[in-house]
Amino acid sequence: MRGKGRPLLPGYVEGEKMKSRKELERTIDKRIRWVVEYAYKHSPYYHKLFKERGLTPSDIKGREDLKRIPVTTKKELIEGQPPKGDFSFFSRDPKNRKIFRFYTSGTKGLPKILALSEQELDLVIEISKRAFEMAGIRRGDVVLNCYPIGINASGMLTVLTFASMGVEQISAGVSPFPPKLSLIKTHKPRAMTALTSYADRLAREISLQGVDPSTLGIEVIVVAGEASTRKKRERIAEEFNAEVYNLYGTTEGRMPLAMECSEHNLHVMEDGNYLMLYDPKTGDFIENEGEKGVDVMTTLNYVGKGLGTPLINYSHGDTFEFISDKCGCGSIFRVISDVWRADDAIVISGAKIDPAEIEAVLHEPGNFKKLTGEWEMLVDFDEEERVYDLLLRIEARGKPEEELGEKVKRELMELNYPLANETSMGRIRFRVEVVGRGGLALYRVPGKPKRISDKRKS
């Protein structure tokens, strides 16, 4: 593969290079103390929360003391915004002007609204720049930016980051596929950014136009915005003959939460957002490496600089595990596993269905010869028969084959025992439908694919 990324820089603290893990941890503790003090003064939600718990900012000295603060979830964040609330999570600091209001995609309900302030933009760009440099993107490169450009954070902040890097960018967003090939042929970008599913589909659409994607000269692809398996990223890399790097980020986090290095290990950008893990069932925080848990994030900034939406111990509901704080790239930032994103999963009659399981089956070599890897799921509840209807629709490369649908259904149930059990007990009516190219409903909706349509809520 071409486009090998650079080793991850050790990290910087306001211009000073951090040389050790201990130095990084001291910086994190300082920033935690600052954001706690700032949120107490300027965030109505956290001021009230601290008062109710009998806490003051002086009680929080650093990482360990964060465990004294209750975990906040998406539920509280949504309840704090209109129509129920008055943006109680937003900073009320009159000296720190808000410059952006971003929306999450709302793939599983109401979108969340976050504000970004002028005082945190420097750190957002610094860490975003570091992430793209890890992938080997450098000054003077021509980059095709296919992240969605709109009211979500990723596209706009990537535009600002590339401008600060001196990158020549083509901000194409998620526009229709045929013009993309023309853009690539005209401008010959060395690198591309895209949603994982968009990069995967772009390769197929380019092939359908009689062009081999591997001949287009793209050396680096940074995928983000949704869960993806390593196998899927490797397939995209093979199709484009490029290095593919996984970026884990959220609108709430404002910047990359984690980024793959030159060794393809996923490093947490700990000086921008501090991450911990906890068990939602017990409320206990997880200390051990190799033990999976649900994320808990605290947004950070330079000491003395404010935030638009300070978040302390906020959980996206995403699952991963800490692997190590050592990597062959020389980084001092901790390594985590691939992230299972809560927004992408669904629970039906006690059976949890992870998109990663579906993609693992669809990308199995024998299946992938006949399937594109694209899918969508429809969920409903039959009130009369008291049974859940689960329909998985998958896209064929050629003529749809009913037998292939049965094979995928069988392999999924072998992988997911609760799904198999609930189906055999008659509580879930599970079907797999194979459709022809372009037959999925998600193609008719612009932006991030909405793969799961849950009619139980309507």
N, C-alpha and C positions, 0 to 999 in steps of 0.2 A: 504493500500500500504506500501511496505517496502522502505528503502533507503531515508527516509526523509532528506532533505537538512539542512544545518546549517543556523542559522540566518545570514544575510548579515553583514559582518564586516563594521564598520563605514567608513573605508577607511584609507589610509596611504599617507603621503606626505614625501617622501624621508626618510622613517623610523619612522616618527612621526605620531601617530594616530590622525586623525581629529575627534574632539569631538562634533562639532556643524555644522549646516548648514552655518552659517556665516563664520566659519573658512574654510570650503570647498570653498565657493564663493570667499574668498580672495585668495586662492590658484589658483583657476581657472583664476581669473583676472591677477595674476602674470604670469601664463603660457601663457595666451593670449597675453600679452604685449611682452613676449619673442618670441613667434612664429611669431608674426607680424614683429618684428625687424629682425628675422632670415630670413624670406621669402623675405623681402625687400632687404636684402643684397645678398642673395644667389639664389633666384628663379627668372629667367628672366621674367617669366609671371607676377608675382606679383610686381616686380620692375617697369615694364612697366605700369601695371594697376594703381599703386599708383601715378606714375608720371602723367598719363593721367587724374586722378581725383583730382590732386592737394593735395594729402594726403602724410603725412610723418608718420613714426611709432609713433612719439610722440603724434599724434592726437588720437591714440587708447589707451585708459586707461584701458579698460576691456570689459566686456560682452555688456554693453549698446552701446559702441562705435562701436562694430562690425557691427551695422546696417548701418554705413556710408559706408561700403565696399560692392560693388556690388556682387550679388550672381553669383557663377560660376557653370556651369552645365557640364554634360557628354560631350556635344557638344564641349565645349572649351578644355576639357581634351583630347579628341580624336584628335582634330585639332592640339594640341600641340605635338603630337607624330608622328613618321614616318607613312606614307610617306609624310604627309603635313608639319610636324614640326620636331624639333630636341630635343624633350623631354624638352620643355620650362618650365614644372612644376617641373622637377628634380632639386634638390639642386646642386649648383656648388661649394659648400664648400670643398676646398681641404683637410681640416682637418677631414672631416667626411666621412669615406669610406662607400660606398654602399655594402651591403652583399647579398641582394636578389633583383631580379626583378620578380614581380608577375603579372599574367594576370587575369582579370576577366573572367567569363565563356563565355561572348559574346552571351548570349541566345537571344538577340534581336539586333544583328548587330555586329560591330567590337568590339573586346575585348579591355579593357583599360589596360594600362601598368603602374604599380606603382613600385617605388623603396623603399626599406627599408634599413636604414643605421644602422651601428653598434652602434651609440650613442642612438638610440631609442629602441633597443632590450630589454634593462632592463625593461623599462616601459611596453612594449608589454607583456612580460612574467609576470610581476607583476600583471597586470590587468587580463590577461587570467587566471592566477593561482587563483586569487580572484573569478572569475566567476565559475570555476570548483569546488572550495571549497564551493561555495554557494549551489551547487547541492549535496554536501556531499561526493565528491570524495576526498580521503585522501591518505597520504603517505602509501605505501605498498599495495594499491589496485591493482588488476589485471584489466586492462581496455582494451576492444576491441575498437580500433580507426578505425571507418569506414568512416571518412571524406575522400574526394578524396585526394590522395597524388600525387601531380604533380606541375604544374606551377601556380596554384592558392594558396592563402595564408593559408586557413584554415587548411589543413592537415599538412603542414610542421610546422607551428607555434604551432599547438597542440602537435606535437611530441616534440618540444623543451620545451614547457610548462610542459608536463608530466614528461620529464626528470628532470626538475628543481624541481618538486614536489616529486620526489622519487617514482613515480608510475611505476608499471610494465606494460608496454603497448605492445599490439600486434597491429602493424600498418598494418591493412589488407586492408585499402582503400575500393574502391567499386568493389572488386573482385567478381567473380561469387558466387551465393548463396549456392550451396551444400557444398563447403569447409568451409563456415562460421559455419555451424552446427558442423562440425568436430572440428573446432577451439574452439568453445564454450564448447563442451563436454570435450576436452582435457585440456583446461586451466582454465575453470570455472571462467570467468571474473565476477567481482561484478558489473562493470559499462560498459556502451557502449556509444560511440558518433557516430552520423550518420546524414545524410540528413533526413529530416522528411519522405519523400516518401520512402527512402531506409529502414528505420526502420519499416515502415508500411508493405512494401512488404516482408521484411525478416521474419516477423511474419507469414505471409501467406505461404511463401515457406517452413518454418520449419514445419508448420501444415500439409502441403501436404506430408511431409516425415514421417508422422505418429507420430510426437513429439509435445507435448503441450508446446508452448513457455514459459508458466508460470512456468514450472517445471525446467527451466534451471539455476535458481539462479541469474539472472541479477536483481539487485535491483535499479539501477540508469541508466537512459538514457538521454543524452543531445542531443537534435535535433537542427539543424541549417541549414542555406544555402538556405532556400526558405520559402515562406509564408506558414503558417499552421493555421488551425482553432483550437480553444480550444477543440472542439468536436473530431477532428482527434487525437490530442495529448492524450486525455482521452481514446480513443479507443486503442491506442498503449500501454498506461499504463495498461489497462485492459488485453490486450493480453499477455503481459510479466509479469503481476503482479509486476510492478515496478513504481517508481516515474519518470515522464517524465518532463524535464525542457526545456524551450524554450530559445535559445540563438539567439539574433539578432546581426549579424555582417556583415561587407562588406570588400572586399579587400582594398578599399580606406581607410577604418577606421583602418586597420592593426590588430585590436584586437576586442574583444566583445564591441559593442556599448551599448548593454543592455543585462541583464540576469535576469531570474526569480529567486526569492528568495524562502525561505522555505514556504512562504505564497502564492507562485505562482503569485506574482506580478512582472512585468517587470521593473527593475531598470536601469536607464542610468548610465553608467560608466563615469561620467562627468569629472573626473580628467584625462581621457585619450583622450576623444573627447567631445567637447562641442557642444550640439545640441540646435537649436532653430527651430521655425516653421515660415513659411511665406505663403502668398497667391500669387501664380504665376501670377494670373490675374491682381491683383492690385499692386503687389510688396511690399505690407505692411507686416510687421512682426506681428505675432499673439501672444498676451500677455496672453489671458485668458485660464485658465484650462478648459478642457471639449470642447474646440473648435478645430476641426481638421484642420490640415495644412500640408504643404509639408516640409520635413526636410531640415535643413541647418546645416552643420557640419564644425567645425574647429578642425583640428588635433592638439594635444598638446604633450608636452614632459616636462621633468624636465627642470627648468631654467638653461641655460648654455649648454644644450645638443641639438644637431642638429636633423634634420629630412631628410629622403631621398626624400620624396615628400610632402612638406608642403602644406596643403590645407586650405584655409580660406573662410568661407561661401560657402562651396561646397555643392550642392544638388544632392542626388542620385535620387530625384523624389519620394521618399517613403512618405507615408501618415500615420500619427498617431495623437494622442492628448496627452497632458500632463494631468495626472489625479490628482496627489498629490505629496507632498514631505514628506508624512507621511505614514508609513506602520507598521503593527504589528511585522515585523521582527526587527524593531529598526533602520533601515537604514536611513542615511541622504541624500541618493541619490533619485532623483525624479523618480516617477512611470509614465510609459506611457502605452497606450493601445497596443493591438496587432498591428503589423505593416503591412500595405498594401504596398507590394513591387511593384514599378513601372515596374520593369523588367518582372513581371509575368502577367501584364495586357495588354489589347489590345482594341483599339477603332475602330469600324467598322460603317461607315455611321452615325457617331454621337453617337452610342451606346457603352458605355464603359462596357467591360465584365471583371469582377474580378474573378480570380480563386477561391477566397474564396466562391463566390456564387455557383460556380459549385460544389465545395467540400461539401458545406452545403447541397445541394440537393442529391448528391451521398451518403453522410453519414447519410441521414435521415434513421431511423431504418427500415422502410418498404422497402426502396430501397437497403440498405446495406446487407439485407439478400440474395439478388440475385446478387449484384455487389461487386467488389473488392475495389472500390473507385478510381481505376486508370483511367486516361483519357488522351486524347490528342486532339488538335484542329487544323484543317486545314482551312486556309483562302485564298481566291482567288477572282479575279474580272473578270466577264464575259464581255469582251469588246463588244461583239456583242449584248448581251441583256441588257448591262449596269446595271448589278445587282451583288451584292456581294454574293459569295458562302461561307457559314459557315458550316463546318462539324465538329460535336463533336463526337468523337469515345470513347465509354466507354466499360470497360471490365466486362464480366459476370463471376460469379463463376462457373456456370454450362452451360447449353445450352442457347445460345443467344435467347432472346425473343423480337420480334419487338414491342410488346405492351409496354414493359418496356422502350424502347427508346422514344416512344410517351409520356409516363408518365413523363420522365425526361425533355423532351422538354417543355411540358406544365408547369411543376413546375418552370423551369428556367424562362420562360416568365412571370409567375405570380410574380416572384421575381424581374425581371428586366424589368420595363415598357418600357424604350427606345428600348430594343431589341424586345419586343413584338410589339411595334408600327412600327418600321422599317420593321419587318417581315410582318405585316399585310398590310403595304403600298406597299409591293413588292420590297423594296429596298435591303432587305436581304433575301436570300434563305437559310433558316436554317434547317439543318437535324441532327438527332442524330442516329448514327449507333452503335448497340450493337455487340461486337466481343467476340469470345471465349478466354479462358485463353492463354496468350502469344501472342495475335494477334495484340497488339499495336506496332507501329514502334519504339517508344521510348525505348523499351527493347533491340533493336539492336544497340543502341548507348551507349558506356560506359560513366560513370561520371554523372553529374547532369542532370536529365531528361529535355529534350527540349520539353515542352508540346505544344507549339504553333508554327506552321509552317506557316509563312505568305508569300505566293507566290506573293503578290502584289508588293513586292520590287524587284523581279527578272525579 
